[in-house]
Amino acid sequence: MVVIRSLVFNFAFYLSLIVQMLVFTPFYFLAPRRLAWFVPKFWSRSSLWLQKWLAGTDAEITGMENLPKGPFILAPKHQSFWDAIAFFPYLEDPLYILKRELMWIPFFGWYIAKMRMIPVDRGKRSIALKAVIGATNTEMARNPRQLIIYPEGTRRAPGDVPDYKYGIVELYSGLNVPVVPVAHMAGLYWPRRKFLRFPGTIKARFLPPIPAGLPREEFRERLIRETEAACDAFLIEIATGANPPPMPPTAQRRLRELGVAVPAQP
């Protein structure tokens, strides 16, 4: 049943993307940029709705009271495609840093360009980071936007050893804005590099913001500590609840480290 429901959801997910891009394109490109955000935000919400009703995977996102007014950095855990689409509807004017190659994709790249995202050449990291900080500062000066950055860079399996890059520290220092960590265990329900979608409820939380101006190492240590503690709490809640999803080896190892029994695996 999980395989069938996952196949149906994946088909509907991509079909919805194509249909909405075709239907909303005239409005999207003719509307002012801030108003045009309706289109990707509607697609995100409709995708989560499809996930709930077709795959049986609900979502519960809390902590909206922790989102500051004005510009800030949103720093979510990165475990699957779910966390790439689930959070930006809660932000007034989100801003992404992305590979410049994505800008070259016909149609998709035009959609990105409309929202004034920050393209980066990942082959020149030190130069790119300085350019990104400068471009982001300029963009945030024009509009009080919210930068979404994944501190670990690439998707990691649930429970895996944290690998926070120093890019987030440089951005925090260079932009001088608060950082809102985001904890979740979405990778248990929407695994990376797999088409399966497991039933249950993905719980995510916007954590209290880390204020601007802290020393770099103090900021990094606090970001890791607070994010990982909240993720561990979600992992324990899922593992000890009813009908937990399959646990990858990384999650099983982490549960043992936390002194929690690993649920029986299918």
C-alpha positions in Angstrom: 0.0 0.0 0.0 2.8 2.4 0.8 4.4 1.8 -2.6 1.1 2.4 -4.4 0.2 5.6 -2.4 3.8 6.9 -3.0 3.5 6.4 -6.7 0.2 8.1 -6.9 1.4 11.0 -4.8 4.6 11.5 -6.9 2.6 11.5 -10.1 0.1 14.0 -8.7 3.0 16.1 -7.3 4.8 16.6 -10.6 1.5 16.9 -12.5 0.4 19.7 -10.2 3.7 21.5 -10.6 3.4 21.4 -14.4 -0.3 22.4 -14.5 0.1 25.2 -12.0 3.1 26.6 -13.9 1.0 26.7 -17.1 -2.1 28.1 -15.5 -0.5 30.8 -13.3 2.3 31.9 -15.7 0.5 35.0 -17.1 -0.4 36.2 -13.7 3.1 35.3 -12.3 5.1 37.3 -14.8 2.7 40.3 -15.1 2.1 40.8 -11.4 4.5 42.7 -9.1 7.1 40.5 -7.5 5.6 40.6 -4.0 2.2 39.7 -5.3 3.5 37.0 -7.6 4.7 35.1 -4.5 1.2 33.8 -4.3 2.0 31.3 -7.0 4.9 29.3 -5.4 3.3 29.6 -2.0 0.0 28.2 -3.3 2.0 25.4 -5.0 3.7 24.6 -1.7 0.5 24.4 0.3 -1.3 22.4 -2.4 1.7 19.9 -2.5 1.5 19.4 1.3 -2.3 18.9 0.9 -1.7 16.2 -1.8 0.9 14.6 0.4 -1.6 14.3 3.3 -4.5 12.9 1.2 -2.6 10.7 -1.2 0.4 9.5 0.8 -1.1 9.8 4.3 1.7 12.1 5.4 0.5 15.1 7.3 2.6 18.1 8.4 2.4 20.1 11.6 4.6 23.3 11.7 4.7 25.3 14.9 6.7 28.1 16.4 5.4 30.9 14.1 5.6 33.2 17.1 9.4 32.9 16.9 9.7 34.5 13.4 11.0 38.1 13.8 9.7 41.0 11.9 11.9 42.2 9.1 15.0 40.6 7.7 16.5 37.4 9.3 18.1 34.1 8.3 16.0 30.9 8.4 18.3 27.9 9.1 16.4 24.6 8.7 17.8 21.0 8.9 18.1 19.6 5.4 16.9 16.0 5.1 14.7 15.8 2.0 12.9 17.8 -0.7 10.1 18.4 1.8 12.1 21.0 3.8 12.8 22.8 0.5 9.1 23.6 -0.1 7.5 23.5 3.4 8.8 26.7 5.1 8.8 29.6 2.6 5.0 30.0 2.7 5.4 31.2 6.3 7.8 34.0 5.2 6.8 37.4 3.9 9.5 37.7 1.2 11.9 34.7 1.2 15.3 34.7 -0.4 17.3 31.7 -1.5 21.0 31.3 -2.4 21.2 28.7 -5.2 23.4 27.3 -7.9 23.7 29.7 -10.8 23.2 26.7 -13.2 19.6 26.6 -12.1 19.1 30.1 -13.6 19.9 28.6 -17.0 17.0 26.1 -17.1 14.3 27.4 -19.5 11.1 28.5 -17.8 12.3 27.3 -14.3 15.1 29.7 -14.4 12.8 32.5 -15.4 10.6 31.8 -12.4 13.6 32.1 -10.1 14.8 35.3 -11.8 11.5 36.9 -11.1 12.0 36.5 -7.4 15.5 38.0 -7.4 17.3 35.0 -5.9 21.1 35.0 -5.3 22.9 32.8 -7.8 26.3 31.5 -6.7 29.3 29.8 -8.5 30.0 26.9 -6.1 33.3 26.2 -7.9 34.8 29.4 -6.3 33.7 29.1 -2.7 35.8 31.8 -1.0 35.1 34.4 -3.7 31.5 33.3 -4.0 30.8 33.7 -0.3 32.0 37.3 -0.3 29.9 38.0 -3.4 26.9 36.3 -1.8 27.2 38.4 1.4 27.5 41.6 -0.7 24.6 40.7 -2.9 22.4 39.6 0.0 23.1 42.8 1.9 22.2 44.8 -1.1 18.9 42.9 -1.6 18.0 43.1 2.1 18.6 46.8 2.0 16.1 47.2 -0.8 13.5 44.9 0.9 13.4 43.3 4.4 13.7 39.8 3.1 14.2 36.4 4.9 17.2 34.4 3.7 16.7 30.6 3.8 20.1 28.8 4.1 20.7 25.1 5.0 23.6 25.1 7.6 24.8 21.6 6.6 24.7 22.4 2.9 23.5 19.0 1.5 20.7 16.7 2.6 21.7 14.4 5.4 20.0 11.3 6.8 17.9 11.6 10.0 20.1 11.1 13.1 23.3 11.5 11.2 26.3 13.2 12.8 25.9 17.0 12.4 28.1 18.6 9.8 27.4 22.4 10.0 29.4 24.4 7.5 31.1 27.7 8.3 29.2 29.4 5.5 26.3 30.0 7.9 28.7 31.6 10.4 30.1 34.0 7.7 26.6 34.9 6.6 25.4 35.5 10.2 28.5 37.7 10.8 28.3 39.6 7.5 24.6 40.2 7.4 24.2 41.1 11.1 20.6 39.7 11.4 19.0 37.1 13.7 19.0 33.5 12.8 15.9 31.2 13.3 16.9 27.5 13.5 14.3 25.0 12.2 14.1 21.5 13.6 12.3 18.5 12.0 12.6 14.8 11.1 11.0 15.0 7.6 13.6 12.6 6.3 11.9 9.7 8.1 8.7 10.3 6.1 10.0 11.7 2.8 13.5 10.1 2.5 16.2 11.5 0.4 16.9 9.7 -2.9 13.8 7.5 -2.5 10.3 7.7 -4.0 8.6 6.3 -0.9 6.5 8.5 1.3 5.6 7.0 4.7 2.4 7.8 6.5 2.4 9.8 9.7 2.8 13.4 10.7 6.0 15.4 10.0 6.5 17.8 12.9 8.7 20.9 12.4 9.3 23.9 14.6 10.7 27.4 14.2 12.9 27.7 17.2 13.5 30.9 19.2 15.8 33.3 17.1 19.5 33.6 17.9 20.1 37.3 18.2 22.6 39.1 15.9 26.0 40.1 17.1 27.2 37.1 19.0 30.8 35.9 18.6 31.2 33.5 15.7 32.0 30.3 17.7 29.3 31.1 20.3 26.8 31.5 17.5 27.8 28.2 15.8 27.8 26.2 19.0 24.4 27.6 20.0 22.9 26.9 16.5 24.1 23.3 16.6 23.1 22.6 20.2 19.6 24.1 19.9 18.8 22.6 16.5 20.1 19.1 17.3 18.4 19.0 20.8 15.0 19.8 19.2 15.6 17.2 16.4 16.5 14.6 19.0 13.3 15.3 20.8 11.3 14.8 17.6 13.2 11.6 16.9 12.4 10.2 20.4 8.7 11.2 20.0 8.4 9.5 16.7 10.3 6.3 17.8 8.2 5.9 20.9 4.9 6.8 19.3 2.4 4.6 17.5 3.3 3.2 14.1 6.7 4.9 13.6 8.1 5.0 10.0 11.1 2.8 9.1 14.3 4.0 10.9 17.5 4.3 8.7 20.7 3.1 10.3 21.7 6.7 11.3 18.4 7.2 13.2 18.8 3.8 14.9 22.3 4.6 16.0 21.2 8.0 17.4 18.4 6.4 19.3 20.8 4.0 21.0 23.1 6.9 21.9 20.1 8.6 23.5 19.2 5.5 25.4 15.9 4.9 23.5 14.9 1.5 22.2 14.8 1.2 18.4 11.3 0.3 17.2 10.8 -3.0 15.3 11.7 -2.5 11.7 9.5 -3.8 8.8 
